[in-house]
């Protein structure tokens, strides 16, 4: 008899019940597959190739050594720095914390530039 697989189904709020190791961050990309409009009103189709476009995603799980993000934060990363993971039919992206370029969270709104002096 084989052991049953652990349940990796996301909870109602979208968080995944898995334990990541080290500085890993598991995110779910925001749906950015729709067409966009430029500031001038030009429609840019979803299939248009853009050079080095960064992507926003929501953090759903993280490892114990992650210091700059928390579960539920929105993070900005480069799509080429990712590893794709599928759990229960849902696609996620696995990143190292150092591959995250920015964090959008209300707790950071008054932190200044974040530069070390």
Phi and psi in radians as a Rosetta constraint file:
Dihedral C 1 N 2 CA 2 C 2 CIRCULARHARMONIC -1.592 0.35
Dihedral N 2 CA 2 C 2 N 3 CIRCULARHARMONIC 2.660 0.35
Dihedral C 2 N 3 CA 3 C 3 CIRCULARHARMONIC -1.234 0.35
Dihedral N 3 CA 3 C 3 N 4 CIRCULARHARMONIC 2.469 0.35
Dihedral C 3 N 4 CA 4 C 4 CIRCULARHARMONIC -1.183 0.35
Dihedral N 4 CA 4 C 4 N 5 CIRCULARHARMONIC 2.586 0.35
Dihedral C 4 N 5 CA 5 C 5 CIRCULARHARMONIC -1.210 0.35
Dihedral N 5 CA 5 C 5 N 6 CIRCULARHARMONIC 2.523 0.35
Dihedral C 5 N 6 CA 6 C 6 CIRCULARHARMONIC -1.155 0.35
Dihedral N 6 CA 6 C 6 N 7 CIRCULARHARMONIC 2.632 0.35
Dihedral C 6 N 7 CA 7 C 7 CIRCULARHARMONIC -1.387 0.35
Dihedral N 7 CA 7 C 7 N 8 CIRCULARHARMONIC 1.994 0.35
Dihedral C 7 N 8 CA 8 C 8 CIRCULARHARMONIC -1.911 0.35
Dihedral N 8 CA 8 C 8 N 9 CIRCULARHARMONIC 0.365 0.35
Dihedral C 8 N 9 CA 9 C 9 CIRCULARHARMONIC -1.179 0.35
Dihedral N 9 CA 9 C 9 N 10 CIRCULARHARMONIC 2.369 0.35
Dihedral C 9 N 10 CA 10 C 10 CIRCULARHARMONIC -1.157 0.35
Dihedral N 10 CA 10 C 10 N 11 CIRCULARHARMONIC 2.566 0.35
Dihedral C 10 N 11 CA 11 C 11 CIRCULARHARMONIC -1.282 0.35
Dihedral N 11 CA 11 C 11 N 12 CIRCULARHARMONIC 3.102 0.35
Dihedral C 11 N 12 CA 12 C 12 CIRCULARHARMONIC -1.016 0.35
Dihedral N 12 CA 12 C 12 N 13 CIRCULARHARMONIC -0.633 0.35
Dihedral C 12 N 13 CA 13 C 13 CIRCULARHARMONIC -1.459 0.35
Dihedral N 13 CA 13 C 13 N 14 CIRCULARHARMONIC 0.056 0.35
Dihedral C 13 N 14 CA 14 C 14 CIRCULARHARMONIC 1.663 0.35
Dihedral N 14 CA 14 C 14 N 15 CIRCULARHARMONIC -0.056 0.35
Dihedral C 14 N 15 CA 15 C 15 CIRCULARHARMONIC -1.448 0.35
Dihedral N 15 CA 15 C 15 N 16 CIRCULARHARMONIC 2.556 0.35
Dihedral C 15 N 16 CA 16 C 16 CIRCULARHARMONIC -1.797 0.35
Dihedral N 16 CA 16 C 16 N 17 CIRCULARHARMONIC 2.255 0.35
Dihedral C 16 N 17 CA 17 C 17 CIRCULARHARMONIC -1.461 0.35
Dihedral N 17 CA 17 C 17 N 18 CIRCULARHARMONIC 1.136 0.35
Dihedral C 17 N 18 CA 18 C 18 CIRCULARHARMONIC -2.259 0.35
Dihedral N 18 CA 18 C 18 N 19 CIRCULARHARMONIC 2.756 0.35
Dihedral C 18 N 19 CA 19 C 19 CIRCULARHARMONIC -1.853 0.35
Dihedral N 19 CA 19 C 19 N 20 CIRCULARHARMONIC 2.038 0.35
Dihedral C 19 N 20 CA 20 C 20 CIRCULARHARMONIC -1.558 0.35
Dihedral N 20 CA 20 C 20 N 21 CIRCULARHARMONIC 2.735 0.35
Dihedral C 20 N 21 CA 21 C 21 CIRCULARHARMONIC -1.804 0.35
Dihedral N 21 CA 21 C 21 N 22 CIRCULARHARMONIC 2.702 0.35
Dihedral C 21 N 22 CA 22 C 22 CIRCULARHARMONIC 0.969 0.35
Dihedral N 22 CA 22 C 22 N 23 CIRCULARHARMONIC -2.180 0.35
Dihedral C 22 N 23 CA 23 C 23 CIRCULARHARMONIC -1.840 0.35
Dihedral N 23 CA 23 C 23 N 24 CIRCULARHARMONIC 0.515 0.35
Dihedral C 23 N 24 CA 24 C 24 CIRCULARHARMONIC -1.449 0.35
Dihedral N 24 CA 24 C 24 N 25 CIRCULARHARMONIC 2.546 0.35
Dihedral C 24 N 25 CA 25 C 25 CIRCULARHARMONIC -2.266 0.35
Dihedral N 25 CA 25 C 25 N 26 CIRCULARHARMONIC 2.219 0.35
Dihedral C 25 N 26 CA 26 C 26 CIRCULARHARMONIC -1.798 0.35
Dihedral N 26 CA 26 C 26 N 27 CIRCULARHARMONIC 2.185 0.35
Dihedral C 26 N 27 CA 27 C 27 CIRCULARHARMONIC -2.238 0.35
Dihedral N 27 CA 27 C 27 N 28 CIRCULARHARMONIC 2.752 0.35
Dihedral C 27 N 28 CA 28 C 28 CIRCULARHARMONIC -2.036 0.35
Dihedral N 28 CA 28 C 28 N 29 CIRCULARHARMONIC 2.114 0.35
Dihedral C 28 N 29 CA 29 C 29 CIRCULARHARMONIC -1.119 0.35
Dihedral N 29 CA 29 C 29 N 30 CIRCULARHARMONIC 2.512 0.35
Dihedral C 29 N 30 CA 30 C 30 CIRCULARHARMONIC -1.323 0.35
Dihedral N 30 CA 30 C 30 N 31 CIRCULARHARMONIC 2.606 0.35
Dihedral C 30 N 31 CA 31 C 31 CIRCULARHARMONIC -1.213 0.35
Dihedral N 31 CA 31 C 31 N 32 CIRCULARHARMONIC 1.761 0.35
Dihedral C 31 N 32 CA 32 C 32 CIRCULARHARMONIC -2.041 0.35
Dihedral N 32 CA 32 C 32 N 33 CIRCULARHARMONIC 0.442 0.35
Dihedral C 32 N 33 CA 33 C 33 CIRCULARHARMONIC -1.547 0.35
Dihedral N 33 CA 33 C 33 N 34 CIRCULARHARMONIC 0.068 0.35
Dihedral C 33 N 34 CA 34 C 34 CIRCULARHARMONIC -1.580 0.35
Dihedral N 34 CA 34 C 34 N 35 CIRCULARHARMONIC 2.870 0.35
Dihedral C 34 N 35 CA 35 C 35 CIRCULARHARMONIC -1.247 0.35
Dihedral N 35 CA 35 C 35 N 36 CIRCULARHARMONIC 2.691 0.35
Dihedral C 35 N 36 CA 36 C 36 CIRCULARHARMONIC -2.128 0.35
Dihedral N 36 CA 36 C 36 N 37 CIRCULARHARMONIC 2.901 0.35
Dihedral C 36 N 37 CA 37 C 37 CIRCULARHARMONIC -2.083 0.35
Dihedral N 37 CA 37 C 37 N 38 CIRCULARHARMONIC 2.424 0.35
Dihedral C 37 N 38 CA 38 C 38 CIRCULARHARMONIC -1.336 0.35
Dihedral N 38 CA 38 C 38 N 39 CIRCULARHARMONIC 2.971 0.35
Dihedral C 38 N 39 CA 39 C 39 CIRCULARHARMONIC -1.082 0.35
Dihedral N 39 CA 39 C 39 N 40 CIRCULARHARMONIC -0.481 0.35
Dihedral C 39 N 40 CA 40 C 40 CIRCULARHARMONIC -1.454 0.35
Dihedral N 40 CA 40 C 40 N 41 CIRCULARHARMONIC -0.021 0.35
Dihedral C 40 N 41 CA 41 C 41 CIRCULARHARMONIC 1.636 0.35
Dihedral N 41 CA 41 C 41 N 42 CIRCULARHARMONIC 0.082 0.35
Dihedral C 41 N 42 CA 42 C 42 CIRCULARHARMONIC -1.347 0.35
Dihedral N 42 CA 42 C 42 N 43 CIRCULARHARMONIC 2.308 0.35
Dihedral C 42 N 43 CA 43 C 43 CIRCULARHARMONIC -1.399 0.35
Dihedral N 43 CA 43 C 43 N 44 CIRCULARHARMONIC 2.216 0.35
Dihedral C 43 N 44 CA 44 C 44 CIRCULARHARMONIC -1.895 0.35
Dihedral N 44 CA 44 C 44 N 45 CIRCULARHARMONIC 1.981 0.35
Dihedral C 44 N 45 CA 45 C 45 CIRCULARHARMONIC -1.166 0.35
Dihedral N 45 CA 45 C 45 N 46 CIRCULARHARMONIC 2.721 0.35
Dihedral C 45 N 46 CA 46 C 46 CIRCULARHARMONIC -1.100 0.35
Dihedral N 46 CA 46 C 46 N 47 CIRCULARHARMONIC -0.411 0.35
Dihedral C 46 N 47 CA 47 C 47 CIRCULARHARMONIC -1.512 0.35
Dihedral N 47 CA 47 C 47 N 48 CIRCULARHARMONIC -0.061 0.35
Dihedral C 47 N 48 CA 48 C 48 CIRCULARHARMONIC -1.166 0.35
Dihedral N 48 CA 48 C 48 N 49 CIRCULARHARMONIC 2.361 0.35
Dihedral C 48 N 49 CA 49 C 49 CIRCULARHARMONIC -1.440 0.35
Dihedral N 49 CA 49 C 49 N 50 CIRCULARHARMONIC 2.164 0.35
Dihedral C 49 N 50 CA 50 C 50 CIRCULARHARMONIC -1.987 0.35
Dihedral N 50 CA 50 C 50 N 51 CIRCULARHARMONIC 2.442 0.35
Dihedral C 50 N 51 CA 51 C 51 CIRCULARHARMONIC -1.394 0.35
Dihedral N 51 CA 51 C 51 N 52 CIRCULARHARMONIC 2.146 0.35
Dihedral C 51 N 52 CA 52 C 52 CIRCULARHARMONIC 0.847 0.35
Dihedral N 52 CA 52 C 52 N 53 CIRCULARHARMONIC 1.001 0.35
Dihedral C 52 N 53 CA 53 C 53 CIRCULARHARMONIC -1.584 0.35
Dihedral N 53 CA 53 C 53 N 54 CIRCULARHARMONIC 2.216 0.35
Dihedral C 53 N 54 CA 54 C 54 CIRCULARHARMONIC -1.410 0.35
Dihedral N 54 CA 54 C 54 N 55 CIRCULARHARMONIC 2.774 0.35
Dihedral C 54 N 55 CA 55 C 55 CIRCULARHARMONIC -2.203 0.35
Dihedral N 55 CA 55 C 55 N 56 CIRCULARHARMONIC 2.475 0.35
Dihedral C 55 N 56 CA 56 C 56 CIRCULARHARMONIC -1.650 0.35
Dihedral N 56 CA 56 C 56 N 57 CIRCULARHARMONIC 2.516 0.35
Dihedral C 56 N 57 CA 57 C 57 CIRCULARHARMONIC -2.630 0.35
Dihedral N 57 CA 57 C 57 N 58 CIRCULARHARMONIC 2.862 0.35
Dihedral C 57 N 58 CA 58 C 58 CIRCULARHARMONIC -1.833 0.35
Dihedral N 58 CA 58 C 58 N 59 CIRCULARHARMONIC 2.324 0.35
Dihedral C 58 N 59 CA 59 C 59 CIRCULARHARMONIC -1.299 0.35
Dihedral N 59 CA 59 C 59 N 60 CIRCULARHARMONIC 2.204 0.35
Dihedral C 59 N 60 CA 60 C 60 CIRCULARHARMONIC -2.012 0.35
Dihedral N 60 CA 60 C 60 N 61 CIRCULARHARMONIC -0.277 0.35
Dihedral C 60 N 61 CA 61 C 61 CIRCULARHARMONIC -2.830 0.35
Dihedral N 61 CA 61 C 61 N 62 CIRCULARHARMONIC 2.715 0.35
Dihedral C 61 N 62 CA 62 C 62 CIRCULARHARMONIC -2.684 0.35
Dihedral N 62 CA 62 C 62 N 63 CIRCULARHARMONIC 2.739 0.35
Dihedral C 62 N 63 CA 63 C 63 CIRCULARHARMONIC -1.415 0.35
Dihedral N 63 CA 63 C 63 N 64 CIRCULARHARMONIC 2.974 0.35
Dihedral C 63 N 64 CA 64 C 64 CIRCULARHARMONIC -1.220 0.35
Dihedral N 64 CA 64 C 64 N 65 CIRCULARHARMONIC -0.348 0.35
Dihedral C 64 N 65 CA 65 C 65 CIRCULARHARMONIC -1.683 0.35
Dihedral N 65 CA 65 C 65 N 66 CIRCULARHARMONIC 0.146 0.35
Dihedral C 65 N 66 CA 66 C 66 CIRCULARHARMONIC -1.398 0.35
Dihedral N 66 CA 66 C 66 N 67 CIRCULARHARMONIC 2.251 0.35
Dihedral C 66 N 67 CA 67 C 67 CIRCULARHARMONIC -2.015 0.35
Dihedral N 67 CA 67 C 67 N 68 CIRCULARHARMONIC -0.448 0.35
Dihedral C 67 N 68 CA 68 C 68 CIRCULARHARMONIC -1.752 0.35
Dihedral N 68 CA 68 C 68 N 69 CIRCULARHARMONIC -0.199 0.35
Dihedral C 68 N 69 CA 69 C 69 CIRCULARHARMONIC -2.209 0.35
Dihedral N 69 CA 69 C 69 N 70 CIRCULARHARMONIC 2.805 0.35
Dihedral C 69 N 70 CA 70 C 70 CIRCULARHARMONIC -2.297 0.35
Dihedral N 70 CA 70 C 70 N 71 CIRCULARHARMONIC 2.813 0.35
Dihedral C 70 N 71 CA 71 C 71 CIRCULARHARMONIC -1.065 0.35
Dihedral N 71 CA 71 C 71 N 72 CIRCULARHARMONIC 2.304 0.35
Dihedral C 71 N 72 CA 72 C 72 CIRCULARHARMONIC 1.755 0.35
Dihedral N 72 CA 72 C 72 N 73 CIRCULARHARMONIC -0.260 0.35
Dihedral C 72 N 73 CA 73 C 73 CIRCULARHARMONIC -1.213 0.35
Dihedral N 73 CA 73 C 73 N 74 CIRCULARHARMONIC 2.693 0.35
Dihedral C 73 N 74 CA 74 C 74 CIRCULARHARMONIC -1.692 0.35
Dihedral N 74 CA 74 C 74 N 75 CIRCULARHARMONIC 2.302 0.35
Dihedral C 74 N 75 CA 75 C 75 CIRCULARHARMONIC -2.172 0.35
Dihedral N 75 CA 75 C 75 N 76 CIRCULARHARMONIC 2.656 0.35
Dihedral C 75 N 76 CA 76 C 76 CIRCULARHARMONIC -1.916 0.35
Dihedral N 76 CA 76 C 76 N 77 CIRCULARHARMONIC 2.258 0.35
Dihedral C 76 N 77 CA 77 C 77 CIRCULARHARMONIC -2.559 0.35
Dihedral N 77 CA 77 C 77 N 78 CIRCULARHARMONIC 2.880 0.35
Dihedral C 77 N 78 CA 78 C 78 CIRCULARHARMONIC -1.572 0.35
Dihedral N 78 CA 78 C 78 N 79 CIRCULARHARMONIC 2.209 0.35
Dihedral C 78 N 79 CA 79 C 79 CIRCULARHARMONIC -0.997 0.35
Dihedral N 79 CA 79 C 79 N 80 CIRCULARHARMONIC -0.463 0.35
Dihedral C 79 N 80 CA 80 C 80 CIRCULARHARMONIC -1.281 0.35
Dihedral N 80 CA 80 C 80 N 81 CIRCULARHARMONIC -0.266 0.35
Dihedral C 80 N 81 CA 81 C 81 CIRCULARHARMONIC -1.576 0.35
Dihedral N 81 CA 81 C 81 N 82 CIRCULARHARMONIC 0.289 0.35
Dihedral C 81 N 82 CA 82 C 82 CIRCULARHARMONIC -1.947 0.35
Dihedral N 82 CA 82 C 82 N 83 CIRCULARHARMONIC 2.819 0.35
Dihedral C 82 N 83 CA 83 C 83 CIRCULARHARMONIC -2.134 0.35
Dihedral N 83 CA 83 C 83 N 84 CIRCULARHARMONIC 2.214 0.35
Dihedral C 83 N 84 CA 84 C 84 CIRCULARHARMONIC -1.504 0.35
Dihedral N 84 CA 84 C 84 N 85 CIRCULARHARMONIC 2.412 0.35
Dihedral C 84 N 85 CA 85 C 85 CIRCULARHARMONIC -2.337 0.35
Dihedral N 85 CA 85 C 85 N 86 CIRCULARHARMONIC 2.417 0.35
Dihedral C 85 N 86 CA 86 C 86 CIRCULARHARMONIC -2.056 0.35
Dihedral N 86 CA 86 C 86 N 87 CIRCULARHARMONIC 2.163 0.35
Dihedral C 86 N 87 CA 87 C 87 CIRCULARHARMONIC -2.195 0.35
Dihedral N 87 CA 87 C 87 N 88 CIRCULARHARMONIC 2.161 0.35
Dihedral C 87 N 88 CA 88 C 88 CIRCULARHARMONIC 0.929 0.35
Dihedral N 88 CA 88 C 88 N 89 CIRCULARHARMONIC 0.626 0.35
Dihedral C 88 N 89 CA 89 C 89 CIRCULARHARMONIC 1.416 0.35
Dihedral N 89 CA 89 C 89 N 90 CIRCULARHARMONIC 0.081 0.35
Dihedral C 89 N 90 CA 90 C 90 CIRCULARHARMONIC -1.926 0.35
Dihedral N 90 CA 90 C 90 N 91 CIRCULARHARMONIC 2.323 0.35
Dihedral C 90 N 91 CA 91 C 91 CIRCULARHARMONIC -1.513 0.35
Dihedral N 91 CA 91 C 91 N 92 CIRCULARHARMONIC 2.355 0.35
Dihedral C 91 N 92 CA 92 C 92 CIRCULARHARMONIC -2.254 0.35
Dihedral N 92 CA 92 C 92 N 93 CIRCULARHARMONIC 2.910 0.35
Dihedral C 92 N 93 CA 93 C 93 CIRCULARHARMONIC -2.108 0.35
Dihedral N 93 CA 93 C 93 N 94 CIRCULARHARMONIC 2.298 0.35
Dihedral C 93 N 94 CA 94 C 94 CIRCULARHARMONIC -1.807 0.35
Dihedral N 94 CA 94 C 94 N 95 CIRCULARHARMONIC 2.148 0.35
Dihedral C 94 N 95 CA 95 C 95 CIRCULARHARMONIC -2.197 0.35
Dihedral N 95 CA 95 C 95 N 96 CIRCULARHARMONIC 2.825 0.35
Dihedral C 95 N 96 CA 96 C 96 CIRCULARHARMONIC -1.571 0.35
Dihedral N 96 CA 96 C 96 N 97 CIRCULARHARMONIC 2.658 0.35
Dihedral C 96 N 97 CA 97 C 97 CIRCULARHARMONIC -1.023 0.35
Dihedral N 97 CA 97 C 97 N 98 CIRCULARHARMONIC -0.605 0.35
Dihedral C 97 N 98 CA 98 C 98 CIRCULARHARMONIC -1.188 0.35
Dihedral N 98 CA 98 C 98 N 99 CIRCULARHARMONIC -0.273 0.35
Dihedral C 98 N 99 CA 99 C 99 CIRCULARHARMONIC -1.480 0.35
Dihedral N 99 CA 99 C 99 N 100 CIRCULARHARMONIC -0.087 0.35
Dihedral C 99 N 100 CA 100 C 100 CIRCULARHARMONIC -1.489 0.35
Dihedral N 100 CA 100 C 100 N 101 CIRCULARHARMONIC 2.176 0.35
Dihedral C 100 N 101 CA 101 C 101 CIRCULARHARMONIC -1.573 0.35
Dihedral N 101 CA 101 C 101 N 102 CIRCULARHARMONIC -0.511 0.35
Dihedral C 101 N 102 CA 102 C 102 CIRCULARHARMONIC -2.714 0.35
Dihedral N 102 CA 102 C 102 N 103 CIRCULARHARMONIC 2.695 0.35
Dihedral C 102 N 103 CA 103 C 103 CIRCULARHARMONIC -2.183 0.35
Dihedral N 103 CA 103 C 103 N 104 CIRCULARHARMONIC 2.230 0.35
Dihedral C 103 N 104 CA 104 C 104 CIRCULARHARMONIC -1.885 0.35
Dihedral N 104 CA 104 C 104 N 105 CIRCULARHARMONIC 1.861 0.35
Dihedral C 104 N 105 CA 105 C 105 CIRCULARHARMONIC -2.614 0.35
Dihedral N 105 CA 105 C 105 N 106 CIRCULARHARMONIC 2.559 0.35
Dihedral C 105 N 106 CA 106 C 106 CIRCULARHARMONIC -1.078 0.35
Dihedral N 106 CA 106 C 106 N 107 CIRCULARHARMONIC -0.487 0.35
Dihedral C 106 N 107 CA 107 C 107 CIRCULARHARMONIC -1.207 0.35
Dihedral N 107 CA 107 C 107 N 108 CIRCULARHARMONIC -0.284 0.35
Dihedral C 107 N 108 CA 108 C 108 CIRCULARHARMONIC -1.664 0.35
Dihedral N 108 CA 108 C 108 N 109 CIRCULARHARMONIC 0.022 0.35
Dihedral C 108 N 109 CA 109 C 109 CIRCULARHARMONIC -1.121 0.35
Dihedral N 109 CA 109 C 109 N 110 CIRCULARHARMONIC -0.478 0.35
Dihedral C 109 N 110 CA 110 C 110 CIRCULARHARMONIC -2.010 0.35
Dihedral N 110 CA 110 C 110 N 111 CIRCULARHARMONIC 0.341 0.35
Dihedral C 110 N 111 CA 111 C 111 CIRCULARHARMONIC -1.406 0.35
Dihedral N 111 CA 111 C 111 N 112 CIRCULARHARMONIC -0.132 0.35
Dihedral C 111 N 112 CA 112 C 112 CIRCULARHARMONIC 1.437 0.35
Dihedral N 112 CA 112 C 112 N 113 CIRCULARHARMONIC -2.643 0.35
Dihedral C 112 N 113 CA 113 C 113 CIRCULARHARMONIC -1.470 0.35
Dihedral N 113 CA 113 C 113 N 114 CIRCULARHARMONIC -0.338 0.35
Dihedral C 113 N 114 CA 114 C 114 CIRCULARHARMONIC 1.421 0.35
Dihedral N 114 CA 114 C 114 N 115 CIRCULARHARMONIC 0.205 0.35
Dihedral C 114 N 115 CA 115 C 115 CIRCULARHARMONIC -1.374 0.35
Dihedral N 115 CA 115 C 115 N 116 CIRCULARHARMONIC 2.540 0.35
Dihedral C 115 N 116 CA 116 C 116 CIRCULARHARMONIC -1.640 0.35
Dihedral N 116 CA 116 C 116 N 117 CIRCULARHARMONIC 2.185 0.35
